[in-house]
Amino acid sequence: MLYIFSSLIRRRRCNKCGKRFHKIEELMQHTQIVHGKDILYHCRQCDVRFEGMEQMRDHAKKFHSYNKLKQEREEREKLSRQNSEELR
């Protein structure tokens, strides 16, 4: 149990100055503010890169949110039903 906890803490440590954070968001914000804007954030789902954390979050909400994915799936299912009805 202690090993798991200590490994989680190490993951939230700044690579440049060693400062530790409780949340990954705090580490990302620290890195952007303290160590400059040369760091790029990337979307893990489509690998688009952003200069700021907020831009990346907005992108994720707009293109990868649960509701967006659910809506796209429902549209695909509707088209599939329409295509199968046309084939009859």
Contacts in CASP RR format, 6 or more apart in sequence:
PFRMAT RR
TARGET T0000
AUTHOR 0000-0000-0000
METHOD contacts of the structure
MODEL  1
MLYIFSSLIRRRRCNKCGKRFHKIEELMQHTQIVHGKDILYHCRQCDVRF
EGMEQMRDHAKKFHSYNKLKQEREEREKLSRQNSEELR
9 20 0 8 1.000
11 24 0 8 1.000
12 20 0 8 1.000
12 21 0 8 1.000
12 22 0 8 1.000
12 23 0 8 1.000
12 24 0 8 1.000
12 26 0 8 1.000
12 27 0 8 1.000
13 19 0 8 1.000
13 20 0 8 1.000
13 21 0 8 1.000
13 27 0 8 1.000
14 20 0 8 1.000
14 21 0 8 1.000
14 27 0 8 1.000
14 30 0 8 1.000
14 31 0 8 1.000
14 34 0 8 1.000
14 35 0 8 1.000
16 31 0 8 1.000
16 35 0 8 1.000
17 34 0 8 1.000
17 35 0 8 1.000
19 30 0 8 1.000
21 27 0 8 1.000
21 30 0 8 1.000
25 53 0 8 1.000
28 41 0 8 1.000
28 53 0 8 1.000
29 53 0 8 1.000
31 39 0 8 1.000
32 39 0 8 1.000
32 52 0 8 1.000
32 53 0 8 1.000
37 51 0 8 1.000
37 52 0 8 1.000
40 49 0 8 1.000
40 50 0 8 1.000
40 51 0 8 1.000
41 49 0 8 1.000
41 50 0 8 1.000
41 51 0 8 1.000
41 52 0 8 1.000
41 53 0 8 1.000
41 55 0 8 1.000
41 56 0 8 1.000
42 48 0 8 1.000
42 49 0 8 1.000
42 50 0 8 1.000
42 56 0 8 1.000
43 49 0 8 1.000
43 50 0 8 1.000
43 56 0 8 1.000
43 59 0 8 1.000
43 60 0 8 1.000
43 64 0 8 1.000
45 60 0 8 1.000
45 63 0 8 1.000
45 64 0 8 1.000
46 63 0 8 1.000
46 64 0 8 1.000
48 59 0 8 1.000
50 56 0 8 1.000
50 59 0 8 1.000
62 68 0 8 1.000
END
